[in-house]
């Protein structure tokens, strides 16, 4: 599932809520969150931010919410605790990316 939010703290809250809600159903979620510009393509979205979020999800384990450093920096001071998950190279995307678990 791909979802957009009007703020990164709302995206984190949604992922945490989903993670907590599905436990009794014997389901596991993986969530990857990034902040950036998206391209609206009719009823779909795309662009670099969507690609980065997809790569973050690929690095995420069961019941884990991973975010980019961009998210960590933007929500600093909002009471969210982050644990470093190291630097990652993302297929098709330049540079190294730092991930954090929520």
C-alpha positions as CSV (number, residue, x, y, z in Angstrom):
1,X,0.0,0.0,0.0
2,X,1.2,3.5,-0.8
3,X,-0.2,6.4,1.1
4,X,0.5,10.1,1.2
5,X,0.2,12.4,4.2
6,X,0.1,16.1,4.8
7,X,2.9,15.8,7.4
8,X,5.6,13.3,8.4
9,X,4.5,13.0,12.0
10,X,1.1,11.9,10.7
11,X,2.7,9.3,8.5
12,X,4.7,8.0,11.5
13,X,1.5,7.9,13.7
14,X,-0.3,6.0,11.0
15,X,2.4,3.4,10.6
16,X,2.7,2.9,14.4
17,X,-1.1,2.6,14.7
18,X,-1.2,0.0,11.9
19,X,1.6,-2.0,13.4
20,X,-0.2,-2.1,16.8
21,X,-3.5,-2.9,15.2
22,X,-2.6,-5.9,13.2
23,X,-0.7,-7.8,15.9
24,X,-3.8,-9.7,17.0
25,X,-4.5,-10.8,13.4
26,X,-1.1,-12.6,13.1
27,X,-0.1,-10.0,10.4
28,X,3.1,-8.1,10.2
29,X,3.6,-4.8,8.4
30,X,6.7,-3.1,7.1
31,X,6.6,0.7,6.7
32,X,9.1,3.0,5.0
33,X,8.6,6.7,5.2
34,X,10.3,9.5,3.3
35,X,9.6,13.2,2.6
36,X,9.9,14.8,-0.7
37,X,8.2,16.1,-3.9
38,X,5.9,13.7,-5.7
39,X,4.7,13.9,-9.3
40,X,1.0,13.5,-9.8
41,X,0.3,11.3,-12.8
42,X,-3.4,11.2,-13.3
43,X,-4.7,9.1,-10.4
44,X,-1.1,7.8,-9.5
45,X,1.9,9.4,-8.0
46,X,5.6,8.9,-8.7
47,X,9.0,10.5,-8.6
48,X,12.2,10.3,-6.6
49,X,10.4,10.6,-3.2
50,X,8.2,7.6,-4.0
51,X,11.2,5.6,-5.3
52,X,13.2,6.3,-2.1
53,X,10.2,5.3,0.1
54,X,10.0,2.0,-1.9
55,X,13.7,1.3,-1.3
56,X,13.3,2.0,2.4
57,X,10.4,-0.5,2.6
58,X,12.7,-3.1,0.9
59,X,15.2,-2.7,3.7
60,X,12.6,-2.9,6.4
61,X,12.0,-6.0,8.6
62,X,8.6,-7.4,9.8
63,X,6.9,-5.1,12.2
64,X,9.4,-2.3,11.6
65,X,8.9,1.3,10.7
66,X,12.0,2.8,9.0
67,X,12.4,6.4,8.0
68,X,14.9,8.4,6.1
69,X,17.2,10.9,7.8
70,X,15.1,13.6,6.2
71,X,12.1,12.5,8.3
72,X,14.1,12.3,11.4
73,X,15.4,15.8,10.9
74,X,12.0,17.3,10.1
75,X,10.2,15.8,13.2
76,X,13.0,16.6,15.6
77,X,11.5,17.7,18.9
78,X,8.1,16.0,18.3
79,X,8.7,13.3,20.8
80,X,9.5,10.5,18.4
81,X,12.4,8.2,19.3
82,X,14.7,7.0,16.5
83,X,17.2,4.3,16.5
84,X,20.0,4.4,13.8
85,X,19.8,1.6,11.3
86,X,22.9,2.5,9.3
87,X,23.8,3.8,5.9
88,X,22.3,2.3,2.8
89,X,22.9,2.4,-1.0
90,X,19.6,2.5,-2.8
91,X,19.3,0.9,-6.2
92,X,18.8,3.5,-8.9
93,X,19.2,6.4,-6.5
94,X,22.4,8.4,-6.0
95,X,24.3,8.7,-2.7
96,X,24.1,6.9,0.6
97,X,21.0,7.1,2.7
98,X,20.8,7.0,6.5
99,X,17.8,5.1,7.9
100,X,16.3,5.1,11.4
101,X,13.8,2.8,13.1
102,X,10.8,4.4,14.9
